[in-house]
Amino acid sequence: MTPPLLRVGCAAGFSGDRIDAAGPVVQALAESGGPAVLIFETLAERTLALAQLARRQQPQAGYEPLLDLMLRPVLGACLDAGIRIVGNFGAAHPLGAARRLQALARELGLRPPRIAVVRGDDLSGPQHRAMLMQALGAAAPTQPVVSANAYLGAEAIAQALRAGAEIVVAGRVADPSLTVGPVLAHYGWAPDDWDRLAGATMAGHLLECGAQVTGGYFADPGYKDVPDLAHVGYPIAEIADDGSCVIGKPAGTGGLVDVRTVKEQLLYEVHDPAAYLTPDVVADLTAAEVVQVGPDRVRLSGVRGHPRPARLKVNVCFENGWLAEGEISYAGPRAEARARLAADILRRRLDGLGPLRFDLVGVASVFADDDGRWWDSHPAGDARDVRLRVALNHAQREAAEVLVREVTALYTCGPAGGGGVRTALRPRLGIASCLVPREAVPAGYFMVDDQGAPA
């Protein structure tokens, strides 16, 4: 007998996403009456390194800083409705996130949820260093390593859900695996059922960026209009036993789900549509069908799968000096010429510190370049509202601080009419990626007790 349809809703697409996204999704999942899962995708490539830095400052930190704000409004409703929660909001401290969720449940007067923690992604310890340095080869950093995390697949999540976990806290798992894990646990697919796994993977790929698939990243006024984007609804996937899915959103929310939004997100960050590599499967989209099946409802089917890669991707983040930035505004007649003069002053005063990046925000910033070729090939225009930005990356903090002081000095030492100086100095991270044998990354899970201790 085929199990009932599984619904998976997404309430976050990155760390810093909206904290009120989960409410309408949870309500829609609860009203459906069937098995359902709520996922939170809160990691980007550098998020884990930033979380490790936060944990250095405060040992109990290191997980998603918005965890309370995201989960407090919906934790009780999810437990009451039997909606499982799966998230990579554990970041650099999954056990810390699990402990915080147990404490949150107590604060809200809820029964203790059954929480599992996925382990195995963190390869930053000294026992892994030789393997990573060999895998990185010439890209191996000479600076201290901050974090090293493998992209785990879905199996540990599925195991935890099969064991009765109501909440699964993970660190670095591949984004689609947040969806594949619940689907594996629900339907009981074989781990080499490649076509089904590929279908679930692409359902997870459509969900993983939150409101991107419901119109957020799609909107372009007058060309691709999206209704009520201020109240955009986050996506829900109805995933069938054959791996196909229907993407929708909660009724009464803003946004849009149509074949265009789905196709855009389907190809988002996919380097090869014939071979989208994930830890769970290699997905082939070349025969996929995207069909509108109702208002704000789009069906994806026809995704094919091939055996998963033998190696797992690892991101290694390392200390990379200091980033110094300074900005100052010029407005009115000859504003652009004054901003260019200020840049020339800084270029002369900071000569020898290292490569500088100059931008004229309002004239050229996104389309400028790090080596200054744009400045040489574009004579001064007549922009009347310009903000000059200069940036420097330097190994030594003391040297980077020189830029901050020089930009501030432009108030009285630079061209006329400069104002609104803003400066920043912060440590910078570098990143290098490599592939390691799958068997070198033994993933698994453990349950935590009512007080957040490993059971």
N, C-alpha and C positions, 0 to 999 in steps of 0.2 A: 504494500500500500504506500503510495507516494505521500510524504509528509506535507503538511500545509505550507502554503507560500510563505517565504521569509521576507520580512521588510526590514531594511537597514536605512536608518536616517543619519545624516551627518550634521553636526552642530558646530564644527570649527574646521577651518581650512589651513590655519597657521597660528603660531603663537602671537597673540595680539588681536585675534579675530573678535567679532562682536560677542558680548557676554549674554545677550538676550536671544540668541539664535535658537537655543534648544527648546524653549517653551512651546512654540507652535509645532515643532517637529514631534516632541513627546506627546502632545495632545493628539496629533494625527495618528501616531503609532498606537496610542492607547485606544483610540476610537475604532481602529481597525479590528481589534479583538483577537488578532492572531499573533504568532511568535514574532518578536521584534527585537532589534538591537539598535542602540544609539552609539555612534562612533564620534570621537574627537581626534582630529589630526592636527597636531600642534608643533610639529618639528620641521625645520628647514635645514639646509646643509650646515649652517653655522650655529643653529640654536643650541645644539648639544655642547659645543665649545663654550658658548656664553653661559650655559647652565653650569658647566664645570668651574668656570671662573667665579660664578656666584657661590658655588659650594665651597670654594677656597675661602671666601670671606665669611661664610656662615654654614657650618657643616650640615645643618638641618635643611638648608635650601637645596636648589639644584633641580627641582621639578617645576612644572608649568606655574609661573607666578599668578596666573588668573584662575587657578584650579578652583578655589573657593567660589569666586564670582560666577564661574560657568556651571558648577555642579549644585550649588546651594539651592537654586530655584527649582530644580527638577529631580533631585536625588530621591526624595520621598515618593514622587509620582512614578518614577521608574521602578522602584522597589514594589510599590503597590500593584502596578500593572504587569509586573514580570518582564519589564524591558531590560535586557542585559546592556551593560555599558562597557565599551572597549575603547581605550585611548592610549596614544603614545605620550600622554602628558606626564609620564614618569621622567622623561628626559634623562638627566644625569643621575637622578636619585629616585628610581621607581619605588623602592621600599618607603622612602620618605613620603611620596605621594599617597601610597596605600595607608600609611599611618595617619596622614592628614584626613583622608576620606573616612576612616573609622572614627576619628575625633569629630568630624563634621556630622556624621550620623548621630553620635551621642548628643551633640549640641542641639540638633533638630528633634531630639526625642524619638528617633527611629530605631528599629531593631538593628543589630549589627549585620551589615551586609557581608556576604561571602566574597572575599577579595583574593585574587591571584595576582602574582607578580611574575612577569616574563623575565628570564635571565639569559645571559650569554652574549649580548651585543657589545658589552664594554670590553674592549681589548687594550685599554690604556695602561694596564699593569705591566711591571717589568718582565713578567714571564712571557709576554707576547712581543716584546720589543724586537728581538732578533728576527722573528718571522716577518714583522712589518717592515723593518728596514731592508730586508732582502727583497720583499715584494715591491717596495717603492723604488729600489735601485737608485738611479741618479736623482730622482725626485725626493729622496729621503731628506728631511730637514736637519739642519745642524742646530737649530734653536730648540729649546725645551718643548716637549709634546704636552699639549693641554688635554686633548681627548683623542680617542681612537674607537670608532664604533662600526660594527658590521651591520649591514642591512639584513635583518632576520626575515624569515618568511612567516607563514601563517600557522604552521603546525603546532607550536607551543600555545598559541592563542586557542586553537581548536581543542587541544588537550585540556586546557584549563576550563573551558566551557563545558566539555563533556564531564569533567569532574565536579560540576555544580557551581562554578564561579558565577556570581552575579555581576561582578566588576572585574575586568582584566586590565591591569596597569602594565604598560610596556615602556621601554625606552625606544631605541632605534629599531623599528621594524619598517619594512618597505610600506609606503603609504597604502597601496591596494590591499596589502595583507591584513589590514584592520578589518576589511570586509570579507576577504577570503576565509579567514579563520572562523568566524561565525557561520559562514555558509558550509564549510567543511564539517563543522560540528553538527549542524542542523540536518544536512542531507546524508551524511556518512559516505561521501564519495571516496573512492580509492585515491591514494596520493599520486597515482600516475594517470588519472582520468583527465588527460591534458586538455581536451576541448572544453569540458565543463569548468575546469580550473581557469582556463583562459577567459571564458565568458564572465566568471565571477571576478576575475582580476580587472577586467575592463569596466565592470560595474563599479568596483572599488575605485578605479581611476576616475570615473565620472563623478563619484562622490567626494573624493579626497580633498578637493580645493573648495569645498563649501559652495558659496553662492556664485562661483564662476560659471557653473553649468546652468544656473537659474537666471542668468542675465547679467550678473555683476561684471565679469570681465568681458562681456560681449557688447555692452551698451556703447553706442557711438551716435550722439544725437543727430537726427536728420538722415541718418544712414541705416542705423540699426537701433531703432527706438525700443525701449523697455518700459512698461508701465510701472509706476509706483516703486521705483528702485530704492527709495528711502526705507521701504518696509519689505525688502526682498526676502522671500522665503528660502530656506535652505532645503537641499534636495533629499528625497526619499527614493530608494530603489526597491522595487518588488522583484526579487530574484527567484527564478523558477528552478526546478530540479534539473533542467537541461542546460543551465548556465546562462540562458537569456534573461533579460531584465527589462522592466519598464521604469523609466525615470520620471518622477513627478515632484510636486512640492505641496506643502499644506494648503488647504483651501483658505481663501481669504487673505493670503499674503501677496505681496507684490512680486515683481519679477516675471520671468518668462521661461518656459521650457518648450522648445520646438526643435526641429531637426537641425537648425543652424547652431543653436547653443550647444546641442549635444555633439555635433560633428566638430565644432571648434575645440571643445574640451576633450573629445576623444583623441585628437591629434596633439594636444598640448603636451609639450616636453617628450614627445615620442620621436626618437631619432630615426627609427626604421619601422614603418607600419607593418612590415612583413615579419619583424623579429623584435618585439618589445620585450626586453629582458627584465625579468623579475626573479626573486628567489624561489618563487613557487612554480613558475612556468614561463615559457617563451610564447608570447601571444602574437598571433597573426591576424591583422585587421583587414587584409586585402579583400576578403569576401564578406565583410561585415555588412549588415543591412540596418539602416536607421529609418524608422517609419513612425510618422505621427499617428497615434491611435486614439487621441482624444485631446480636449483642451488641456494644455500643460502636461501632456503624457506622451512620451516617446519610447518606443521599443527598440532595443538593441539586440540583435541576434546574428548568428553566422560567424562569430569569432572562433578561430581555430587555435589549437595549442600544440606545442612541441615540448619535448623534455626540458626540464629546468636546467640552468647552467650548473656546471660542476664546481664553480667558484662563486664566492660572495664578495660583493663590493664592500670596501672599508674606506671611510673618510678619516683622515688623520689631520687634526688641527694643531697648530703650533704657534708659539709666540712669534710675533713678526714686527717687533718694534712699536713705535708710537705714531699715531695719526694726529697731526695738528691741522686745524681748519680755522680760517678766519673769513668773515664776510663784512662788507660795508656797502651802503647804498649811495647812489648819486641820482639826482632828478633835475628836471628842467633843461634849459638850453645847454647844449654841449655836454650833456650828461655822459654819453658814451665816450667822448674824448677824455673827460676827466677820469672815468673809470679805467681807461687804457693807460693813462698817465700813472695812476695809482699802481696798476699792475707792473709798469716799468720800474717804478720806484722799488717795489718789493723784490722784483727780479734782481735788481742791482744790490739791494741791501742784503739779500739772502743768498747771494752768489757763493757757491762752494758747499752749501748745505746738502745739496742733492737735487734730483729732479722735482720741479714744482708743477702743480696742476693749476691752471688759471681758467676760470669760467666767467662769462658775462651772462648772468641769469637775466633773461628777457631778450638777449641777443643770440647767444650760443652757449649752451651748457650740455644738454643731451648730445648735440651733434658736434661738440668740440672734441678735442683729443688730448691725450696726456703729453705728447711731445711738442706741442705748440705750433704744429703746422697750420692749424686754422688761423692763428693770429697773423702768420706771415702772408697768408693768401687772401685775407679779407681786410681791406682798408676800413678805417673808422666810418661808421654810419652816423645817423642822426637820432638814435634812440634817446628818448627823454626820461626813461625810467629803467635804471640798470642797477643790478646788484653784483658787485665783484666778489668772487669766491676764490680763495687760494688754499691749496692743501699740500701737505708734505708728509711723506712717510720716512721716519728715521729710526735707526736702531737705538739711539740714545734719547732719553726723555729731555735732558737738558738742551740738546740741540733743537728738538721739536718745539720747546718752549719759546725759542727765539722768534719763530713765526708768529706765535700768539702776541708777543709784545710788539712786534713790528706792525701788525695790522692795527692794533689798538692805537699806536702812535700816529696813524694816518689822520686821526681826528684833527690834529693841529699841524702836523708835518707834511700832510699830503695835499692833494688838490682841494679846491674850494668846495664846500657844501657836502662833504661826506658825513654820513650819520648812520645810526642803527648798527653799530659794530656788534658782532656776535662772534665769539671764539669758542673752540672746544679742543680738548686734548684727551685722548683716550688710547689705551693699549689696542694694538691691532693684531688680528689673527690671520695666519696663512692656512691654506688647506691643500692637501695632496691626497690623491685617491689611488687605491690599488685593489687587486683581487687576491683573495686567499682561498685555500682549499676549504670546501664546505665542512669536511670532517674536523678541521681545526677550530671550528666554532660550535661547540656543543650547546645548543639552545635547550631550554626547558622552562619550567615554571615551578613556583612553590606557593602554597596558600599562606595567608597570614591570619593570626587569631584576632579576637575581639579588640585587643590592645595594639594591634599592628605589628606584633612580633612574628617572625617566621614560624609556621606551625610544623 
